[in-house]
Amino acid sequence: MTTTDKLTQSNFTRIASDYYGNPRYYLPIYLAKETIARKLGGVKYRGKQYGAGWVFQSYNIQSVCDGINATDETLG
């Protein structure tokens, strides 16, 4: 992914819901900087199945995509 590419919903992987049934999505760590991911509510993924990444709890994952795309700090 280059810096000119934008994130889409297909970059996120749906993972198991949290204890309360809220949907969660995994994003590989190389697609967003820590400052941006944390500002949008991302937390570090601590599982072993997917590797290093961010987990977002959201019913509207498109808003997370738009938030990351709105910054020029996405990684390529």
PyMOL commands that set and color helices and strands:
alter all, ss='L'
color gray80, all
select helices_A, chain A and resi 9-11+29-31+34-39+61-69
alter helices_A, ss='H'
color red, helices_A
select strands_A, chain A and resi 13-15+24-28+43-44+53-57
alter strands_A, ss='S'
color yellow, strands_A
deselect
rebuild
show_as cartoon
